[in-house]
Amino acid sequence: MVVVTGAAGGIGLAVATWFAERGARVFSLDRPGTRPGVGEAVEVDVTSEESLAAAVRTVVERAGRVDALVAAAGVAERDTGAEDMTTEVWSRTIGVNLTGVFLSCREFGRVMLEQETGGRIVTIASMSGQHVVNVPQRQVAYNASKAGVVAMTKSLALEWAGRVRVNALSPGYVDTPLLTGASPLHPGWKERTPVARFATPAEVAAGVAWLLSDEAAFCVGTEMLMDGGYALA
């Protein structure tokens, strides 16, 4: 079984769909008021310890264990220069994208660590975590949050090696509402990507599935970059 946060849309929905279509039991977690259309829906606020603890209890009560977690919940606020960015925007971005991922890993990781067979985690970072994307948009909070996810993933992987396998997937531009809603699409984004297109959510989901699979058993703290060559251009 697999737990997916941020499963109501975008990458999270694609991941939940990928596993559900292949017969896996899927728990789709997203914020209150959303209705993930795949698997068993559980409401959660990933920035709240209490909400996440309740979601973990619900999953464990229903399934008895946690095999895998995909921490895909994230936000991208409308772009603004650092000098004009409000503390509210900064805090919300870091709160969901970094703190929310950590809390998700911590709460579900505790269950996995107590299981004889352990578990597997994939965090959704971004190419922005290693290749600062700042043209034409400026997104200091988003860049910082995703760089934090990468570093946190490596730290958790080292701490939990041999018990819980933790890796990150860092997409480039993906054709999701998060991308189109962050700011108007800029033609330069495709032009700067060597393959001249955006990734599909299904492609990212397939990458996540591989990192969770037995074939990736020797990947510990790996960051899989899926950016269509953007960082090379």
N, C-alpha and C positions, 0 to 999 in steps of 0.2 A: 504494500500500500504506500501511497505517497501523499504528503501534505504540501499544498501549494498556497503561499500567501500572495495577495494581489491577483487573485484568480478570476476576478470579474471581467477582466479585459486585457488586451495587449499580450505581452509575453506570458504572463501568468495563465491567462485563459488558454493560450496555445499549448502550454506545457500540460495543463490539466486535461485538455482535449486529447493530446498525443497519448497520454497514459490510459485514459478512459477508453479510447478506441482500441487499445490493445489488451483490454480486459483487466486492467489494474483497478483496485479500489482507490478512489481519489477523494480526498477531503479538500474542498475549495474554500479557502479563507479569504474574506475581504471585509472591508469596513461596514459598520451597521448601515442598513438602508440599501445595500447593493444585493443583487441576487445572482450569484454565479450560476451559469447555466449548465455546468458539468459537475458530476459527482455529488457528494454530500456537502451542502453549504453550511458553513459555520461563521458567524459574525465575529469579527475581532478588530480591535484597534491596536495595531502593532507598536504604537508608542506607549501603550499602557501595560505595565507589568500585570495588573489584576486581570485585564481583559485577555491577555495572552495565556495566563495561568488557567483561566476558565476554559479557553479554547483547547488547551492541552488536555484538561480533564475530560472534556467532551469527546475528543478524538480517542483517548485511551479507553474511556468507558465503552465506546462503540466498537473499537477495533482491537483493543487489548494490547496494542503495541504501536510503535512508530518505526517504519522501515526507512523512510526517506523524507527529507524536507527540501523544498525549493523555495528560497526566500526571494520572491520576485516583487513584493510590494515596493512601490517607489513613486515619487512625484518629481515634476520639473516645473518650477514656477516660471512665470513670464520673465524674460531676460531683462536685466538691468545692470548698469555699471556698479562696481563695488562701492563707489562713493555715494551711490543713491540707494543701495540695498538696505532695506529695513531689517531690524533685528528679528521681526516677526517672520519675514520670508526666510532669513538664514536659519532660524530655529526650526521652522517647519520642515525645511529641506533636509537638514541634518537629522531632525527627529525621526522622520519617516525612513529616509534612505540609509542612514547609518545606525542610529540607535534602534530603530525598528528591526533592522536586520540582525543586530546583535541580540536583542531580546528574544527574537524568534529562534535564533540558533541556541541561545542559552536555555530557554524553556523546553524546547523539543530535544535539545542535546542532552539534557538531564535524564530524560526518559531513555534515550538511546544508550547512554553510558551505563545504565542499570540493566540493560538487556544483555543476555549472554551473547547474542549475535551482533550487538552494536547497531550501527546505522550509517546513513550516508546523507550528506548535505551538499547542495549547490547553492551558492549565493549569486545573485544577478548584479554584477558590477557594471562597468561601461568602459569603452575605450578611453573615455574622458578621465579615467582613473590613472592612466599612464601617459596619455597623449592629450595635453590640455587643449580642448576645443574652445576657441575664443573668438572665432571669426565666422560669420559676421556678428553672432550673438556673444554676449558676455555672461558667463554662468559660473561665477566663483563658488557659490554654495554647492551647486550640483557637482562640479569638478572635485571639490574637497570631499564631498560625501562619498563619491565613488572611489576615490583614492583610499579613503578610510575603509571602505568595504574590502578592497583588495588586501590591505595590510591586516585587517582583522581576520580575514579568511585564512591567511597564512599563519597567523598566530594560533587560531583555533586548530588548524590542521596539525601544527607541531605539538600542541598540548594533548590532543586527542588521538594522535597517530596510533594505529593498531586497534583502536576501539571504535572511533567514528571517523569516517573518511570525509574530509571537507575540501571542496574545491570551488573555484569561481569561474563564471563565464562572463566575458566582457564583450557585449555586442557593440558594433558600430551603429550607424543609423538604421533603425528598424521601422518598417511601415506600420506604426501603431498610433492610436489616438494620443499617446503621451508625446510622440514626436510632433504630430501636427498641431497639438494643443499648446505646446510650449511656446511656439512663435510661428509666424508664417513661414512655410517652407521656402528655403532659399535655393535657387538653382545651383549655387556653388557647392552645396553639400553633395549632390550627385556628381558634379564635374570633378570634385576632388577625390572621389572614390574610384579607384582604378577599374572596378567592374561596372561602373556607371549605372548603379541602381542601389536601392535600399534592400536590406535583408528582409525576408518574410518572417513573420512570427514562427511559422512552422519550421524553418531552418534553425532558428535559435532553439526551439523545443527539442529538435533532434540532437543538437549539441549537448543540451542539458541531459537528455536521456543517456547519451553515451557516457558522460561523466558519472552518472549514477550506476552505470552497468558494471558487470563483472570484468568486462574488457578493460576498464579504466582502473582496475584494482591497485595499480602501482602509481597512480596519480595522487599525490598528497600535497595539498597547498598549491596546486596548479592553477594558473590563470589562463583559461582558454580565450584567446582573442579572436573574435569573429567580426572583422571590420571591413571585409572586401578589399583589403590592402590599403585602407585609408592612412594608417600610420607610416606606410612606406612612401607615400606620394610627396 
